[in-house]
Amino acid sequence: MSPFSFALGDLFGRVQQVVFEAVVQPLGYALGFSNLLEDAYAATGWLLVGLLEIALIAVVIGTLQRLRPYEPVTDPGAVRVDIVYTLLHRLGAFRLALFFSLDPLWDAAVGWARLQGLPGWHLDAALAPLVPGVTDGALFAFVAYLVVFDLVDYVVHRGQHGMHWWWRLHALHHSQRQMTMWSDNRNHLLDDLIRDAVVVLVARAIGIAPGQFVAVIVVTQMLESLSHANARLPFGPVLERLIVSPRYHRVHHAIGVGHESAGPQSLGGRNFATLFPIWDILFRSADFRSSPGPTGVRDQLPDAGGRDYGRGFWKQQWLGLRRLAGR
């Protein structure tokens, strides 16, 4: 680990400790949750990470959107709802739900495995001997886990588009006609719960350390916000094949291209990758040629039925459940 990374981690740890001791710990005692303070300390870290992410999105990516937008924002109300989704997810509310629902079950399973004499397993430790010349174990582990989780995201994303019941939930994400840097977290809560549950279970299965997991999630989320941005960025033909660009991902959201490439009545899609287009290239789902068109879902159009996906947060969630029920 470089001195700069160490100093940055130390500063973050100090801020986390101050916020925990000044705010979270007294609140936990006052509410009678002293038995959860250890987990509340971790939650404090996620909260600080989320605040930092939101600041970077607003300042850095927001500046890029203002300088070179793909399209003018004519419906700011739709964008404000996306901001609500971003605050909900980036400030840790979903991770708390996963903690209370999945972690106890997984801890029980891990405890049983240890009693049976089964050893723990860590992906980075298993891969390191296979890669000659590794000098920075922390960097190697970060890259290895980043690639693995990006592959997991690709597989999940193909499922969201390939299974009719799952698409009925995921369609909410694609229903945004004004896609911006805030649109990444515009998802049905049940859709997010399924996806995040898969990620958490994979994280526990491959033995990623908590600090590495935070780093992977932060990098992934920030690049996802960038890929959804309403910004024309000059990635060029080479870089766009290495990192998912706003243009590449906007094609994924384009009506008739991104999720109906096999025809109006068929599920399909292009450009599913979250970070690295290599998965689309390997599995033949990449589209580097199409120009980004209007975003949304075909059945929103007046000549295709004009389906209502809702304007507000709760209406969008309710209509998603109705679609899931086939209504």
Secondary structure, DSSP 8 states (H G I E B T S, - for coil): --HHHHHHHHHHHHHHHHHIIIIIHHHHHHHT-GGGHHHHHHHHHHHHHHHHHHHHIIIIIHHHHHHS-SS----HHHHHHHHHHHHHHHTTHHHHHHHHHTHHHHHHHHHHHHHTT-----HHHHHGGGSTT---HHHHHHHHHHHHHHHHHHHHHHHHHHSHHHHHHHHHHHT-SS--TTGGG---HHHHHHHHHHHHHHHHHHT--HHHHHHHHHHHHHHHHHHT-S-----HHHHTTTS--HHHHHHHHBTTTTS-TT-TTS---S---SS-THHHHHTT---SSS----BS-GGGSGGGT-----SSHHHHHHHHHHHHTT-
